[in-house]
Amino acid sequence: NDHFGHVYGDHVLIEIGQKIHSIFRDEDITAHIGGDEFCVFLRHQIPEEIIELRAKQICEAIRTEYRVAGNVVPSSCSVGVAIAPRHGNSYHQLYKNADKAQYIAKKSGKNKYVIFEQ
């Protein structure tokens, strides 16, 4: 958005949203929650190995280059994970803890995922 405008930025966000949605099951909830942030809720307890696999798949799917006006623009992502009930039982607590984990991933070099630890 800052360099190429909102039309281009919106196109990229739509494409990223589609990539994220394609990784998950129909019963899972994927959402664009604002800016460049997305959120995924897995509706049933699943093994942590599968959660880690999905987080890796998100990082791989987002890590790409977009071309606009003759420029190559790389993209990356940072994923934070919080798991109920270990990291909270409410949306607010899970979101807060996933956000903390996401910032740790971002600080450690991007294109990574971190599972929240207290």
N, C-alpha and C positions, 0 to 999 in steps of 0.2 A: 504494500500500500504506500509506504513512504517514498519508494523510488519509482514505481511504475504506475501508480494510481489504483483506485479502488476497484475498477472493473477487472483489471488483471488480478489483483489480490483476491477478489471474490471468486474468480475462476479457480485459482489455486486452492482456496479453502474448500470449495465444492469438491474438487478432485481429491483432496486429502480426506474429506469426510466420507466419500465413496470408498476410498481404499480402506479406511478404518472399518466401516460398516461391513465390507466384504470379508473381513477376518473373523467376524463373530456370527453367532447363531441368530436366527430370527427372534428368539425369545429374549436375547440380550438387548440392552438399551444403549444405543450410541447417540451422542448429542454434541452439537456445537454449542458451547456455553458462552461464547463471546471472544472477540479478538481472534487470537490464534490458538485458543484453548478448546479442547474436546474432552468429553467425559464418557466413560463406558461403565455400565453396571451389568455385572453377570448375575442373573437372577437366582441361580442355584449354586450351592457349594460345589466347587470343583477343585481338583487337586492343585496344589501350588505349582507343580511342574507345568501344568497346562496354562496357568496364569502367566508364568514366566515365558512360556513359548509364545503366547499371544502378545506379550509386551515386546519380545524380540521381533515378532512379525510386524508389529506397528513400526518399530524403528527402521526395519528393512524397507517397508513399503513407503515410508515418508522420505527416506534418504534417496533423493533423486535430484536431477537438475532440470530446471525449467528454462525454456528459451523465450525471451521477449525482446523485441526491438534489436535483434542481433546480439544480445547479451545472454550469457549463461548465468543463471541464478541457482546456486545450490540450496538445498533445504535439508533440515535435520529436525529431530524432535527429542524431547526429554520426557520420559514417562515416569510418573509416580504412581505407586500401587498401595492401596490400603485394603485389607481383607477383614470382613466382618466374621465373627464378633471380636477377633483378636485386636483390631485397631479401632474399634468403635461399633456402636449399634445404630447410630443415627446417620442420616445423610450428612448433617453438618460436621460431625466428628470424622466420618470417613473422608469427606471432601478435604477438610483441614489437614488430616494426616497424609493423604495422597498428595496434596499440594506441597507439604514439607518435603516429602520424598522426591517430588518432581524438581524442586529447587536444588536438592543435593545432586540429582542426576545432571542438571544443567551446569552446575559448578564444576562437576567432574569431567567435563569435556563434551557434553551434548551427545546425541544419538545413543543414549543409554537409558536403561530403566533402573529404578531403585524401588525396592519394597520397603515400606516404612518400618522402622524399628524404633521402639521407645527408648 
